[in-house]
């Protein structure tokens, strides 16, 4: 399989969960402000880090399910930035699905472009590095928010969400290949 096909396969399972949760809960996530989305991803990334470091677990969630959550919250973050108005609003599942596809399309394009330039360097990275980079991107996003959303020379919040999603996709791909634990 090509990286693009692996990306599509990983996202297909994530979107399936996203849509099932939308059917169960609606689009309650529309109320989330950027910091709340960041905090949800932060919790999931720390959970993965703890799984990596703990010898005993008391909660059944695994690294794979936490990566899926990171991807879906990253997509929610991109959707919220696009809609630019966190509010109490119910979107239809069709509308939420279309917005998800739009967010993922931008993410995939970024992945393919960077993959071309970096030569798939991520394939040699550790799962721990993916989590650390996700946490770093979240801390950067918090700083951008502290700066009223402004940056001097750095990428914005959307670019951080895109990178976070892609790191989590990389982790899922390497788990699927049996190179990392799930």
C-alpha positions in Angstrom: 0.0 0.0 0.0 1.1 3.5 -0.7 1.2 6.1 2.1 -1.8 7.8 0.6 -3.7 4.6 0.7 -2.7 4.0 4.2 -3.7 7.5 5.1 -7.1 6.9 3.5 -7.6 3.6 5.4 -6.7 5.2 8.7 -9.0 8.1 8.1 -11.9 5.9 7.0 -12.0 4.2 10.4 -11.7 7.6 12.2 -14.5 9.1 10.1 -16.7 6.0 10.7 -16.4 6.6 14.5 -16.9 10.3 14.1 -20.2 9.8 12.2 -21.4 7.1 14.7 -20.7 9.5 17.6 -22.5 12.2 15.7 -25.5 9.9 15.3 -25.4 9.1 19.1 -24.6 12.6 20.4 -25.3 15.0 17.6 -22.8 17.7 17.0 -22.5 18.8 20.6 -18.9 19.6 19.9 -20.0 22.8 18.1 -19.9 24.5 21.6 -16.2 23.9 22.0 -13.9 26.8 21.8 -10.3 26.4 20.5 -8.9 26.0 24.0 -11.4 23.2 24.8 -10.5 21.3 21.7 -6.8 21.7 22.5 -7.5 20.4 26.0 -9.3 17.3 24.7 -6.4 16.5 22.4 -4.0 17.2 25.3 -5.8 14.6 27.5 -5.6 12.0 24.8 -2.0 12.6 24.1 -1.1 12.4 27.8 -3.1 9.2 28.0 -0.9 7.7 25.3 2.2 8.9 27.0 1.0 7.3 30.3 0.2 4.0 28.5 3.7 4.1 27.1 5.2 4.6 30.6 2.9 2.5 32.8 3.4 -1.2 33.5 -0.2 -1.5 34.8 -3.3 0.1 33.3 -6.7 0.4 34.9 -8.6 1.7 31.9 -9.0 -0.3 28.7 -8.5 2.4 26.1 -5.5 1.7 24.0 -3.1 3.8 21.9 -5.1 3.1 18.7 -8.3 4.4 20.2 -6.6 7.5 21.6 -5.0 8.2 18.2 -8.4 8.0 16.6 -9.7 10.5 19.2 -6.8 12.8 18.5 -7.5 12.7 14.8 -11.2 13.3 15.3 -10.7 16.2 17.7 -8.1 17.7 15.3 -10.7 17.6 12.6 -13.3 19.2 15.0 -10.7 21.9 15.7 -10.2 22.6 12.0 -14.0 22.6 11.5 -14.5 25.0 14.4 -11.8 27.4 13.0 -13.5 27.3 9.6 -17.0 28.0 11.0 -15.4 30.6 13.2 -18.3 30.7 15.8 -18.4 28.1 18.5 -22.1 28.0 19.4 -25.0 25.8 20.5 -25.9 24.6 17.1 -26.8 21.2 15.7 -25.4 20.3 12.3 -26.9 17.6 10.2 -24.8 14.5 9.9 -24.4 15.2 6.2 -23.1 18.7 6.9 -20.7 17.5 9.6 -19.5 14.7 7.3 -18.8 17.2 4.5 -16.9 19.6 6.9 -14.9 16.6 8.2 -14.0 15.7 4.6 -12.9 19.3 3.9 -10.7 19.4 7.0 -9.1 16.0 6.1 -8.5 17.0 2.5 -6.4 19.9 3.6 -4.6 17.6 6.1 -3.9 15.0 3.4 -2.6 17.5 1.0 -0.2 18.8 3.6 0.9 15.2 4.5 1.6 14.4 0.8 3.5 17.6 0.2 5.7 17.2 3.4 6.1 13.5 2.7 7.5 14.3 -0.7 10.0 16.8 0.7 11.0 14.9 3.8 11.1 11.5 2.2 8.9 9.7 4.6 11.3 10.3 7.5 8.3 9.7 9.9 8.6 5.9 9.2 11.8 5.8 11.2 10.4 7.7 14.2 9.3 6.3 17.5 5.7 6.3 18.8 7.0 8.3 21.7 8.2 11.0 19.4 4.8 11.3 17.7 3.2 11.9 21.1 5.9 14.4 22.2 5.5 16.3 19.0 1.7 16.4 19.4 2.1 17.7 22.9 4.6 20.3 21.7 2.1 21.4 19.0 -0.6 21.7 21.6 1.6 23.9 23.9 2.4 26.0 20.8 -1.3 26.4 20.2 -1.9 27.4 23.8 0.8 30.1 23.4 -0.8 31.4 20.2 -4.1 31.6 22.0 -2.3 33.6 24.8 -1.1 35.9 22.1 -4.7 36.5 21.0 -4.3 34.2 18.0 -1.5 36.2 16.5 2.0 35.0 15.5 5.0 37.0 14.3 6.6 34.4 11.9 5.1 31.1 12.9 2.3 29.0 11.5 -1.2 29.4 12.9 -3.5 27.2 14.9 -4.8 25.4 11.8 -1.3 24.3 10.8 -0.8 22.9 14.3 -4.0 20.9 14.1 -3.0 19.6 10.7 0.4 18.4 12.0 -1.3 16.8 15.0 -3.7 14.9 12.8 -0.9 13.7 10.6 1.3 12.6 13.5 -1.6 10.5 14.8 -2.2 9.1 11.4 1.5 8.1 11.2 1.1 6.4 14.5 -2.0 4.4 13.3 -0.1 3.4 10.1 2.9 2.1 12.0 0.6 0.3 14.4 -1.3 -1.3 11.5 2.1 -2.4 10.0 3.0 -4.0 13.4 6.0 -1.6 13.9 4.5 0.1 17.0 2.3 -1.2 19.8 -1.4 -0.4 19.6 
